[in-house]
Amino acid sequence: MIGALLTMSSKEVDCLEVIKDVIEKRIKQKDAADRLGVSSRHIRRLQKSYKQSGVEALVSKRRGKTSNRAFQAIFKNKVLECVKATYADFGPKLASEKLCERDGLIVSKETVRQWMIEANLWKGKKRKSVTTHPQRPRRTCLGELVQIDGSPHAWFESRGDECCLLVFIDDATSKIMQLHFLPAETTLGYFDATRKYIKQHGRPCAFYSDKHGIFRVNHKEAESGTGETQFGRAMRELGIELIYANTPQAKGRVERANSTLQDRLVKELRLENISDIESANAYVPEFLEQFNKRFAVPPMSPENAHRTACPDDETLSLIFSHQELRCLSKNLELSYNNIIYQINVKNKGYGLRNAKVTVCDNYQGSIKLVYKGRQLDYQIFDKANQVVEPVSSKDLNTKLDEVIKIDGRSKGHKPKAEHPWKQYKPHKKKKAA
């Protein structure tokens, strides 16, 4: 007769080998107890059971039976009924919390998850594949690579509005080179911060940024334009290479700096009772001196890669301006923001007809027209009769309400009772014969 097939765990197989060694007196009972993590008395008990019943004595008697700590079917059905009735679209963790808070049913989130999967109320999520990000060695010199990023945060907590902090950190030393508070992360904000950086430290070799629309054109199918943003164009003119990171981990130095600043700088601003952008920018130099003294590290090379030769203030103003190309008409005119600019020339100006002129807007209302490196003299034509500034469809209702606001209400046109519109009566359909 063929014996019954027994299923044994690896732990039970090890126990069998040890008990056989004890019976054959290859090891002592004390040594066997140490190997299995039990007492010598339990070894003698296992030895006696093995002699009487054989291998079956070492197999767990609980195998295939329900655990004594398992929930009863009534309780499980009650939980699932509550989930279906009230928490059908909840996640397992939130459903578990609400079952405890509102229904008094204490059950772990993992148990709720398993039960919801069985009842087709939840689909198990696929575990994300782990992506490794190998460390990149630091650059050797100060100014060789500077990581830049914007960090929108409640920097003043409840004392002021949420704003953005632009962070410039050197890759070789972890030294924060520039901090600049501004209402939002914009091209103009990066222009101001970069101009201060160049004035203070010089021109770095490269900036390392993310793929934000400020730094590069992300529309792959863009047919018009130069293919570079205003910030990218300014960096090209300054001879600063702009490198884009493919992942946040690639520019981890500035990302970790943002996390540290959101903890430390927020508390420092609270202690200094600073609650506005202007005061915060005034406090930045004092904070940076203490911060860099503690967290900056010396570079591998003592050389400074910053280039001290910088353009003059007038050239910097042109570089850090919004620039667009316009084509001059035969009358030496161009249009920009619904304003017509006429070029003043001493002669007939035949050479300027159809010429490509760069319009430089410094965001403060000052316009300069540049052609082949020289500024052109111009005058504004018929400024009083220019087209009204266009209003987007999203702001149209608000603008109309501001114009026709009377006693706090918008006055709309309401026809009188005797108006022909009021006398209109729809024709009744004739019934088919």
C-alpha positions as a Markdown table, in Angstrom:
| # | Residue | x | y | z |
|---|---|---|---|---|
| 1 | Met | 0.0 | 0.0 | 0.0 |
| 2 | Ile | 1.4 | 3.3 | -1.0 |
| 3 | Gly | 1.6 | 5.8 | 1.9 |
| 4 | Ala | -0.2 | 9.0 | 2.0 |
| 5 | Leu | 1.6 | 12.1 | 0.6 |
| 6 | Leu | 2.7 | 14.6 | 3.3 |
| 7 | Thr | 3.4 | 18.2 | 2.8 |
| 8 | Met | 6.0 | 19.7 | 5.1 |
| 9 | Ser | 7.4 | 23.1 | 5.4 |
| 10 | Ser | 11.2 | 23.8 | 5.4 |
| 11 | Lys | 11.1 | 24.4 | 9.1 |
| 12 | Glu | 9.4 | 21.0 | 9.7 |
| 13 | Val | 12.0 | 19.2 | 7.4 |
| 14 | Asp | 14.8 | 20.8 | 9.5 |
| 15 | Cys | 13.1 | 19.6 | 12.6 |
| 16 | Leu | 12.9 | 16.0 | 11.2 |
| 17 | Glu | 16.6 | 16.0 | 10.5 |
| 18 | Val | 17.5 | 17.2 | 14.0 |
| 19 | Ile | 15.2 | 14.6 | 15.7 |
| 20 | Lys | 16.8 | 11.8 | 13.6 |
| 21 | Asp | 20.2 | 13.0 | 14.7 |
| 22 | Val | 19.1 | 13.0 | 18.3 |
| 23 | Ile | 17.6 | 9.5 | 18.1 |
| 24 | Glu | 20.8 | 8.2 | 16.4 |
| 25 | Lys | 22.8 | 10.0 | 19.2 |
| 26 | Arg | 24.8 | 12.1 | 16.7 |
| 27 | Ile | 24.0 | 15.3 | 18.7 |
| 28 | Lys | 22.8 | 15.9 | 22.3 |
| 29 | Gln | 19.3 | 17.0 | 23.2 |
| 30 | Lys | 20.6 | 20.4 | 24.4 |
| 31 | Asp | 22.3 | 21.1 | 21.1 |
| 32 | Ala | 19.2 | 20.1 | 19.2 |
| 33 | Ala | 17.1 | 22.5 | 21.4 |
| 34 | Asp | 19.6 | 25.3 | 20.6 |
| 35 | Arg | 19.4 | 24.7 | 16.8 |
| 36 | Leu | 15.6 | 24.6 | 16.8 |
| 37 | Gly | 15.1 | 27.4 | 19.3 |
| 38 | Val | 13.0 | 25.3 | 21.7 |
| 39 | Ser | 13.5 | 23.7 | 25.2 |
| 40 | Ser | 15.2 | 20.3 | 25.8 |
| 41 | Arg | 11.8 | 19.1 | 27.2 |
| 42 | His | 10.1 | 19.8 | 23.9 |
| 43 | Ile | 12.9 | 17.9 | 22.1 |
| 44 | Arg | 12.1 | 14.8 | 24.2 |
| 45 | Arg | 8.4 | 15.3 | 23.5 |
| 46 | Leu | 9.1 | 15.4 | 19.7 |
| 47 | Gln | 11.4 | 12.5 | 19.9 |
| 48 | Lys | 8.7 | 10.4 | 21.7 |
| 49 | Ser | 6.0 | 11.4 | 19.2 |
| 50 | Tyr | 8.2 | 10.6 | 16.2 |
| 51 | Lys | 8.9 | 7.1 | 17.6 |
| 52 | Gln | 5.2 | 6.5 | 18.0 |
| 53 | Ser | 3.6 | 8.1 | 14.9 |
| 54 | Gly | 6.5 | 8.7 | 12.6 |
| 55 | Val | 6.9 | 11.7 | 10.4 |
| 56 | Glu | 3.2 | 12.8 | 10.8 |
| 57 | Ala | 4.0 | 13.7 | 14.4 |
| 58 | Leu | 6.2 | 16.6 | 13.2 |
| 59 | Val | 3.6 | 18.0 | 10.8 |
| 60 | Ser | 1.5 | 20.9 | 12.1 |
| 61 | Lys | -2.0 | 19.9 | 13.2 |
| 62 | Arg | -3.4 | 23.3 | 12.3 |
| 63 | Arg | -2.6 | 23.0 | 8.6 |
| 64 | Gly | -5.7 | 23.5 | 6.4 |
| 65 | Lys | -7.8 | 24.8 | 9.3 |
| 66 | Thr | -9.1 | 28.3 | 9.9 |
| 67 | Ser | -7.0 | 30.4 | 12.2 |
| 68 | Asn | -8.4 | 31.0 | 15.7 |
| 69 | Arg | -7.9 | 34.7 | 15.2 |
| 70 | Ala | -9.8 | 34.9 | 11.9 |
| 71 | Phe | -12.9 | 37.1 | 11.7 |
| 72 | Gln | -16.3 | 35.3 | 11.6 |
| 73 | Ala | -18.2 | 35.3 | 8.3 |
| 74 | Ile | -21.0 | 37.4 | 9.9 |
| 75 | Phe | -18.5 | 40.2 | 10.8 |
| 76 | Lys | -17.0 | 40.1 | 7.3 |
| 77 | Asn | -20.4 | 40.3 | 5.6 |
| 78 | Lys | -21.3 | 43.3 | 7.9 |
| 79 | Val | -18.1 | 45.1 | 6.9 |
| 80 | Leu | -18.6 | 44.5 | 3.2 |
| 81 | Glu | -22.3 | 45.7 | 3.4 |
| 82 | Cys | -21.1 | 49.0 | 5.0 |
| 83 | Val | -18.4 | 49.4 | 2.4 |
| 84 | Lys | -20.8 | 48.8 | -0.5 |
| 85 | Ala | -23.4 | 51.2 | 1.0 |
| 86 | Thr | -21.2 | 54.1 | 2.0 |
| 87 | Tyr | -17.6 | 53.6 | 1.1 |
| 88 | Ala | -17.7 | 51.9 | -2.3 |
| 89 | Asp | -15.4 | 54.5 | -3.9 |
| 90 | Phe | -13.1 | 54.8 | -0.9 |
| 91 | Gly | -9.6 | 53.4 | -0.7 |
| 92 | Pro | -8.9 | 50.6 | 1.7 |
| 93 | Lys | -7.1 | 52.8 | 4.2 |
| 94 | Leu | -9.7 | 55.5 | 4.3 |
| 95 | Ala | -12.5 | 52.9 | 4.4 |
| 96 | Ser | -10.8 | 51.3 | 7.4 |
| 97 | Glu | -10.6 | 54.6 | 9.2 |
| 98 | Lys | -14.2 | 55.5 | 8.5 |
| 99 | Leu | -15.4 | 52.0 | 9.5 |
| 100 | Cys | -13.7 | 52.6 | 12.9 |
| 101 | Glu | -14.8 | 56.2 | 13.4 |
| 102 | Arg | -18.4 | 56.1 | 12.1 |
| 103 | Asp | -19.5 | 52.4 | 12.4 |
| 104 | Gly | -17.4 | 51.1 | 15.3 |
| 105 | Leu | -16.0 | 48.3 | 13.2 |
| 106 | Ile | -12.3 | 47.9 | 14.0 |
| 107 | Val | -10.5 | 46.1 | 11.1 |
| 108 | Ser | -7.1 | 46.8 | 9.6 |
| 109 | Lys | -6.6 | 48.4 | 6.2 |
| 110 | Glu | -4.9 | 45.3 | 4.8 |
| 111 | Thr | -7.9 | 43.1 | 5.8 |
| 112 | Val | -10.3 | 45.6 | 4.3 |
| 113 | Arg | -8.2 | 45.7 | 1.1 |
| 114 | Gln | -8.2 | 41.9 | 0.7 |
| 115 | Trp | -12.0 | 41.7 | 1.3 |
| 116 | Met | -12.6 | 44.6 | -1.1 |
| 117 | Ile | -10.6 | 42.8 | -3.8 |
| 118 | Glu | -12.6 | 39.6 | -3.3 |
| 119 | Ala | -15.8 | 41.6 | -3.6 |
| 120 | Asn | -14.6 | 43.4 | -6.8 |
| 121 | Leu | -14.7 | 46.8 | -4.9 |
| 122 | Trp | -11.0 | 47.4 | -5.3 |
| 123 | Lys | -8.4 | 46.5 | -7.8 |
| 124 | Gly | -4.9 | 45.8 | -6.6 |
| 125 | Lys | -2.3 | 48.2 | -7.9 |
| 126 | Lys | 0.7 | 47.1 | -9.7 |
| 127 | Arg | 3.9 | 47.7 | -7.7 |
| 128 | Lys | 6.0 | 50.4 | -9.3 |
| 129 | Ser | 9.3 | 49.3 | -10.7 |
| 130 | Val | 12.2 | 50.7 | -8.7 |
| 131 | Thr | 14.3 | 53.0 | -10.7 |
| 132 | Thr | 17.9 | 53.5 | -9.6 |
| 133 | His | 19.6 | 56.9 | -9.9 |
| 134 | Pro | 23.3 | 56.5 | -9.6 |
| 135 | Gln | 25.2 | 59.4 | -8.0 |
| 136 | Arg | 26.9 | 61.9 | -10.2 |
| 137 | Pro | 30.3 | 63.3 | -9.0 |
| 138 | Arg | 30.4 | 67.0 | -8.2 |
| 139 | Arg | 31.9 | 69.5 | -10.5 |
| 140 | Thr | 35.4 | 70.5 | -9.5 |
| 141 | Cys | 35.3 | 74.3 | -9.6 |
| 142 | Leu | 33.0 | 76.9 | -8.1 |
| 143 | Gly | 30.8 | 78.4 | -10.9 |
| 144 | Glu | 31.3 | 75.4 | -13.3 |
| 145 | Leu | 27.7 | 74.3 | -12.9 |
| 146 | Val | 24.9 | 76.1 | -11.0 |
| 147 | Gln | 21.5 | 74.4 | -10.4 |
| 148 | Ile | 18.5 | 76.7 | -10.6 |
| 149 | Asp | 14.9 | 76.1 | -9.6 |
| 150 | Gly | 11.8 | 77.8 | -8.3 |
| 151 | Ser | 10.0 | 76.8 | -5.1 |
| 152 | Pro | 6.4 | 78.0 | -4.6 |
| 153 | His | 5.6 | 77.7 | -0.9 |
| 154 | Ala | 3.8 | 79.5 | 2.0 |
| 155 | Trp | 7.1 | 81.1 | 3.0 |
| 156 | Phe | 5.3 | 83.6 | 5.3 |
| 157 | Glu | 2.9 | 81.0 | 6.6 |
| 158 | Ser | -0.4 | 82.7 | 7.5 |
| 159 | Arg | 1.2 | 86.1 | 7.9 |
| 160 | Gly | 1.3 | 86.8 | 4.1 |
| 161 | Asp | 0.4 | 85.5 | 0.7 |
| 162 | Glu | 2.1 | 82.4 | -0.8 |
| 163 | Cys | 5.0 | 83.3 | -3.1 |
| 164 | Cys | 7.9 | 81.7 | -4.9 |
| 165 | Leu | 11.6 | 81.5 | -4.1 |
| 166 | Leu | 14.2 | 81.2 | -6.8 |
| 167 | Val | 17.2 | 79.2 | -5.7 |
| 168 | Phe | 20.7 | 79.2 | -7.3 |
| 169 | Ile | 23.0 | 76.6 | -5.8 |
| 170 | Asp | 26.6 | 75.7 | -6.9 |
| 171 | Asp | 27.1 | 72.1 | -7.8 |
| 172 | Ala | 30.7 | 71.9 | -6.6 |
| 173 | Thr | 30.3 | 73.3 | -3.2 |
| 174 | Ser | 26.5 | 73.1 | -2.3 |
| 175 | Lys | 26.8 | 76.9 | -1.7 |
| 176 | Ile | 23.6 | 78.8 | -2.3 |
| 177 | Met | 24.7 | 81.6 | -4.5 |
| 178 | Gln | 21.4 | 83.5 | -4.9 |
| 179 | Leu | 17.9 | 83.6 | -3.3 |
| 180 | His | 15.2 | 85.8 | -4.7 |
| 181 | Phe | 11.6 | 86.1 | -3.5 |
| 182 | Leu | 8.9 | 87.0 | -6.1 |
| 183 | Pro | 5.1 | 86.6 | -6.4 |
| 184 | Ala | 5.4 | 83.8 | -9.0 |
| 185 | Glu | 7.9 | 81.8 | -11.1 |
| 186 | Thr | 8.2 | 84.0 | -14.2 |
| 187 | Thr | 10.7 | 84.8 | -16.9 |
| 188 | Leu | 11.0 | 88.4 | -15.5 |
| 189 | Gly | 11.8 | 87.0 | -12.1 |
| 190 | Tyr | 14.6 | 84.8 | -13.4 |
| 191 | Phe | 15.9 | 87.8 | -15.4 |
| 192 | Asp | 16.1 | 89.9 | -12.2 |
| 193 | Ala | 17.7 | 87.1 | -10.2 |
| 194 | Thr | 20.2 | 86.2 | -12.9 |
| 195 | Arg | 21.2 | 89.8 | -13.3 |
| 196 | Lys | 21.9 | 90.1 | -9.6 |
| 197 | Tyr | 23.9 | 86.9 | -9.7 |
| 198 | Ile | 26.1 | 88.1 | -12.6 |
| 199 | Lys | 26.7 | 91.5 | -10.9 |
| 200 | Gln | 27.7 | 89.7 | -7.7 |
| 201 | His | 29.6 | 86.6 | -8.8 |
| 202 | Gly | 30.2 | 86.9 | -12.6 |
| 203 | Arg | 29.0 | 84.6 | -15.4 |
| 204 | Pro | 28.9 | 80.8 | -14.6 |
| 205 | Cys | 29.8 | 78.2 | -17.2 |
| 206 | Ala | 26.4 | 76.6 | -17.2 |
| 207 | Phe | 22.9 | 76.6 | -15.6 |
| 208 | Tyr | 21.2 | 73.3 | -14.8 |
| 209 | Ser | 17.4 | 73.5 | -14.8 |
| 210 | Asp | 14.3 | 71.4 | -15.3 |
| 211 | Lys | 12.2 | 71.4 | -18.4 |
| 212 | His | 9.9 | 74.3 | -17.4 |
| 213 | Gly | 8.4 | 76.4 | -20.2 |
| 214 | Ile | 10.6 | 79.3 | -19.0 |
| 215 | Phe | 13.8 | 77.5 | -20.0 |
| 216 | Arg | 12.8 | 75.6 | -23.1 |
| 217 | Val | 10.1 | 75.3 | -25.7 |
| 218 | Asn | 8.2 | 72.1 | -24.9 |
| 219 | His | 5.7 | 72.2 | -27.8 |
| 220 | Lys | 7.3 | 69.7 | -30.2 |
| 221 | Glu | 5.1 | 70.8 | -33.2 |
| 222 | Ala | 5.7 | 74.5 | -32.9 |
| 223 | Glu | 6.2 | 75.8 | -36.4 |
| 224 | Ser | 6.8 | 79.5 | -35.7 |
| 225 | Gly | 9.3 | 81.2 | -33.5 |
| 226 | Thr | 13.0 | 80.8 | -32.9 |
| 227 | Gly | 12.8 | 77.5 | -31.0 |
| 228 | Glu | 14.2 | 79.0 | -27.8 |
| 229 | Thr | 12.6 | 80.9 | -24.9 |
| 230 | Gln | 13.4 | 84.4 | -23.8 |
| 231 | Phe | 15.5 | 83.0 | -21.0 |
| 232 | Gly | 17.3 | 80.6 | -23.3 |
| 233 | Arg | 18.0 | 83.4 | -25.8 |
| 234 | Ala | 19.4 | 85.6 | -23.0 |
| 235 | Met | 21.7 | 82.8 | -21.8 |
| 236 | Arg | 22.9 | 82.2 | -25.3 |
| 237 | Glu | 23.8 | 85.9 | -25.7 |
| 238 | Leu | 25.7 | 85.8 | -22.3 |
| 239 | Gly | 27.6 | 82.7 | -23.2 |
| 240 | Ile | 26.0 | 80.6 | -20.4 |
| 241 | Glu | 25.2 | 77.0 | -21.4 |
| 242 | Leu | 21.6 | 75.9 | -20.4 |
| 243 | Ile | 21.4 | 72.2 | -19.5 |
| 244 | Tyr | 18.0 | 70.5 | -18.8 |
| 245 | Ala | 17.5 | 67.7 | -16.3 |
| 246 | Asn | 15.4 | 64.7 | -17.4 |
| 247 | Thr | 14.3 | 63.8 | -13.8 |
| 248 | Pro | 14.0 | 65.7 | -10.5 |
| 249 | Gln | 16.6 | 63.3 | -9.1 |
| 250 | Ala | 19.1 | 64.6 | -11.6 |
| 251 | Lys | 19.1 | 68.0 | -10.0 |
| 252 | Gly | 18.7 | 66.6 | -6.5 |
| 253 | Arg | 21.1 | 69.2 | -5.0 |
| 254 | Val | 18.7 | 72.1 | -5.6 |
| 255 | Glu | 15.7 | 69.9 | -4.8 |
| 256 | Arg | 17.1 | 69.0 | -1.4 |
| 257 | Ala | 18.0 | 72.6 | -0.8 |
| 258 | Asn | 14.4 | 73.6 | -1.4 |
| 259 | Ser | 13.3 | 71.1 | 1.2 |
| 260 | Thr | 15.8 | 72.4 | 3.7 |
| 261 | Leu | 14.9 | 76.0 | 3.0 |
| 262 | Gln | 11.2 | 75.3 | 3.4 |
| 263 | Asp | 12.0 | 74.1 | 6.9 |
| 264 | Arg | 14.7 | 76.4 | 8.1 |
| 265 | Leu | 14.1 | 79.6 | 6.2 |
| 266 | Val | 10.4 | 79.6 | 7.1 |
| 267 | Lys | 11.2 | 79.5 | 10.8 |
| 268 | Glu | 13.9 | 82.2 | 10.4 |
| 269 | Leu | 11.4 | 84.5 | 8.7 |
| 270 | Arg | 8.9 | 83.8 | 11.5 |
| 271 | Leu | 11.5 | 84.7 | 14.2 |
| 272 | Glu | 12.4 | 87.9 | 12.3 |
| 273 | Asn | 8.7 | 88.7 | 11.9 |
| 274 | Ile | 9.0 | 89.1 | 8.1 |
| 275 | Ser | 5.8 | 88.8 | 6.2 |
| 276 | Asp | 6.4 | 90.5 | 2.8 |
| 277 | Ile | 8.6 | 89.9 | -0.2 |
| 278 | Glu | 10.6 | 93.1 | 0.0 |
| 279 | Ser | 11.6 | 92.5 | 3.6 |
| 280 | Ala | 12.5 | 88.9 | 2.9 |
| 281 | Asn | 14.8 | 89.8 | 0.0 |
| 282 | Ala | 16.5 | 92.3 | 2.3 |
| 283 | Tyr | 17.1 | 89.6 | 4.9 |
| 284 | Val | 18.4 | 87.0 | 2.4 |
| 285 | Pro | 22.2 | 88.1 | 2.5 |
| 286 | Glu | 22.2 | 87.7 | 6.3 |
| 287 | Phe | 20.6 | 84.3 | 6.1 |
| 288 | Leu | 22.9 | 83.1 | 3.3 |
| 289 | Glu | 26.0 | 83.9 | 5.3 |
| 290 | Gln | 24.9 | 81.7 | 8.2 |
| 291 | Phe | 23.5 | 78.9 | 5.9 |
| 292 | Asn | 26.6 | 78.6 | 3.7 |
| 293 | Lys | 28.9 | 78.7 | 6.6 |
| 294 | Arg | 27.2 | 75.5 | 7.9 |
| 295 | Phe | 26.3 | 73.5 | 4.8 |
| 296 | Ala | 28.7 | 74.5 | 2.1 |
| 297 | Val | 31.7 | 72.3 | 1.3 |
| 298 | Pro | 35.1 | 73.2 | -0.2 |
| 299 | Pro | 35.5 | 72.5 | -3.9 |
| 300 | Met | 38.0 | 69.9 | -5.2 |
| 301 | Ser | 39.8 | 72.7 | -7.2 |
| 302 | Pro | 40.5 | 76.2 | -5.7 |
| 303 | Glu | 39.9 | 77.8 | -9.1 |
| 304 | Asn | 36.9 | 79.9 | -9.7 |
| 305 | Ala | 35.1 | 79.2 | -13.0 |
| 306 | His | 33.1 | 82.4 | -13.0 |
| 307 | Arg | 33.9 | 84.8 | -15.8 |
| 308 | Thr | 34.3 | 88.3 | -14.3 |
| 309 | Ala | 34.1 | 90.1 | -17.7 |
| 310 | Cys | 30.5 | 91.1 | -18.0 |
| 311 | Pro | 28.5 | 93.4 | -20.3 |
| 312 | Asp | 27.7 | 97.0 | -19.2 |
| 313 | Asp | 24.4 | 97.9 | -17.6 |
| 314 | Glu | 22.9 | 99.1 | -20.8 |
| 315 | Thr | 23.7 | 95.9 | -22.7 |
| 316 | Leu | 22.5 | 93.8 | -19.8 |
| 317 | Ser | 19.2 | 95.7 | -19.9 |
| 318 | Leu | 18.8 | 94.8 | -23.6 |
| 319 | Ile | 19.7 | 91.2 | -23.0 |
| 320 | Phe | 17.3 | 90.8 | -20.0 |
| 321 | Ser | 14.3 | 92.2 | -21.9 |
| 322 | His | 11.5 | 90.6 | -23.9 |
| 323 | Gln | 12.6 | 90.6 | -27.5 |
| 324 | Glu | 10.6 | 90.0 | -30.6 |
| 325 | Leu | 11.4 | 90.4 | -34.3 |
| 326 | Arg | 9.3 | 92.7 | -36.4 |
| 327 | Cys | 9.5 | 93.5 | -40.1 |
| 328 | Leu | 9.5 | 97.2 | -41.2 |
| 329 | Ser | 7.0 | 98.3 | -43.8 |
| 330 | Lys | 7.8 | 100.4 | -46.8 |
| 331 | Asn | 6.8 | 103.4 | -44.6 |
| 332 | Leu | 9.4 | 102.3 | -42.0 |
| 333 | Glu | 6.7 | 101.4 | -39.5 |
| 334 | Leu | 6.1 | 98.4 | -37.3 |
| 335 | Ser | 3.3 | 97.4 | -34.9 |
| 336 | Tyr | 3.9 | 96.0 | -31.4 |
| 337 | Asn | 1.2 | 95.6 | -28.8 |
| 338 | Asn | -1.3 | 97.5 | -30.9 |
| 339 | Ile | 1.1 | 100.5 | -31.1 |
| 340 | Ile | 2.6 | 101.7 | -34.3 |
| 341 | Tyr | 6.3 | 102.8 | -34.2 |
| 342 | Gln | 7.7 | 105.0 | -37.0 |
| 343 | Ile | 11.5 | 105.0 | -37.5 |
| 344 | Asn | 13.0 | 108.5 | -37.8 |
| 345 | Val | 15.7 | 108.7 | -40.5 |
| 346 | Lys | 17.6 | 111.7 | -42.0 |
| 347 | Asn | 17.5 | 110.3 | -45.6 |
| 348 | Lys | 14.8 | 108.3 | -47.4 |
| 349 | Gly | 15.8 | 105.1 | -45.5 |
| 350 | Tyr | 15.5 | 102.8 | -48.5 |
| 351 | Gly | 17.9 | 100.4 | -46.8 |
| 352 | Leu | 15.5 | 99.9 | -43.8 |
| 353 | Arg | 12.5 | 98.8 | -45.9 |
| 354 | Asn | 11.5 | 95.2 | -45.0 |
| 355 | Ala | 14.3 | 95.1 | -42.5 |
| 356 | Lys | 14.1 | 92.7 | -39.5 |
| 357 | Val | 14.1 | 94.9 | -36.3 |
| 358 | Thr | 14.3 | 93.5 | -32.8 |
| 359 | Val | 11.8 | 95.1 | -30.4 |
| 360 | Cys | 13.2 | 95.1 | -26.8 |
| 361 | Asp | 10.6 | 95.5 | -24.0 |
| 362 | Asn | 12.1 | 95.8 | -20.5 |
| 363 | Tyr | 8.7 | 95.0 | -18.9 |
| 364 | Gln | 8.5 | 98.5 | -17.5 |
| 365 | Gly | 7.1 | 100.3 | -20.5 |
| 366 | Ser | 10.4 | 101.3 | -22.1 |
| 367 | Ile | 10.7 | 100.1 | -25.7 |
| 368 | Lys | 14.0 | 100.0 | -27.7 |
| 369 | Leu | 14.3 | 99.1 | -31.4 |
| 370 | Val | 17.6 | 97.5 | -32.4 |
| 371 | Tyr | 18.9 | 96.8 | -35.9 |
| 372 | Lys | 22.3 | 95.2 | -36.5 |
| 373 | Gly | 23.5 | 96.1 | -33.0 |
| 374 | Arg | 22.5 | 99.8 | -33.0 |
| 375 | Gln | 19.4 | 101.4 | -31.6 |
| 376 | Leu | 16.9 | 103.2 | -33.9 |
| 377 | Asp | 15.3 | 106.5 | -33.2 |
| 378 | Tyr | 11.5 | 106.3 | -33.4 |
| 379 | Gln | 8.2 | 108.0 | -32.7 |
| 380 | Ile | 4.8 | 106.7 | -31.8 |
| 381 | Phe | 2.1 | 107.3 | -34.4 |
| 382 | Asp | -1.4 | 108.5 | -33.4 |
| 383 | Lys | -1.2 | 107.1 | -29.9 |
| 384 | Ala | -4.5 | 108.6 | -28.8 |
| 385 | Asn | -6.5 | 106.6 | -31.5 |
| 386 | Gln | -5.0 | 103.2 | -30.9 |
| 387 | Val | -7.1 | 100.1 | -30.5 |
| 388 | Val | -8.3 | 99.4 | -27.0 |
| 389 | Glu | -6.4 | 96.7 | -25.2 |
| 390 | Pro | -8.0 | 93.3 | -26.0 |
| 391 | Val | -9.8 | 91.5 | -23.2 |
| 392 | Ser | -9.8 | 87.7 | -23.0 |
| 393 | Ser | -13.1 | 85.8 | -23.0 |
| 394 | Lys | -12.5 | 84.7 | -19.4 |
| 395 | Asp | -12.2 | 88.3 | -18.2 |
| 396 | Leu | -15.0 | 89.8 | -20.4 |
| 397 | Asn | -17.9 | 89.4 | -18.0 |
| 398 | Thr | -15.8 | 90.9 | -15.1 |
| 399 | Lys | -14.8 | 93.9 | -17.3 |
| 400 | Leu | -18.4 | 94.5 | -18.3 |
| 401 | Asp | -19.6 | 94.3 | -14.7 |
| 402 | Glu | -17.0 | 96.9 | -13.7 |
| 403 | Val | -18.2 | 99.3 | -16.4 |
| 404 | Ile | -21.9 | 99.1 | -15.9 |
| 405 | Lys | -22.0 | 98.5 | -12.2 |
| 406 | Ile | -24.8 | 100.4 | -10.6 |
| 407 | Asp | -25.6 | 100.1 | -6.9 |
| 408 | Gly | -23.6 | 97.0 | -6.6 |
| 409 | Arg | -25.6 | 95.2 | -9.4 |
| 410 | Ser | -25.1 | 94.9 | -13.1 |
| 411 | Lys | -27.8 | 96.7 | -15.1 |
| 412 | Gly | -29.0 | 94.6 | -18.0 |
| 413 | His | -31.5 | 95.5 | -20.7 |
| 414 | Lys | -35.1 | 94.4 | -19.8 |
| 415 | Pro | -37.8 | 95.0 | -22.5 |
| 416 | Lys | -41.0 | 96.7 | -21.4 |
| 417 | Ala | -44.3 | 94.9 | -21.1 |
| 418 | Glu | -45.6 | 96.5 | -24.3 |
| 419 | His | -42.5 | 95.6 | -26.3 |
| 420 | Pro | -43.2 | 93.5 | -29.4 |
| 421 | Trp | -41.1 | 90.7 | -28.0 |
| 422 | Lys | -43.5 | 90.4 | -25.2 |
| 423 | Gln | -46.5 | 90.2 | -27.6 |
| 424 | Tyr | -45.1 | 87.2 | -29.5 |
| 425 | Lys | -47.2 | 84.1 | -29.2 |
| 426 | Pro | -46.1 | 80.8 | -30.8 |
| 427 | His | -48.3 | 79.4 | -33.5 |
| 428 | Lys | -50.2 | 76.2 | -32.6 |
| 429 | Lys | -49.6 | 73.3 | -34.8 |
| 430 | Lys | -52.6 | 72.1 | -36.8 |
| 431 | Lys | -53.8 | 68.7 | -36.0 |
| 432 | Ala | -53.7 | 66.3 | -38.9 |
| 433 | Ala | -57.1 | 65.5 | -40.4 |
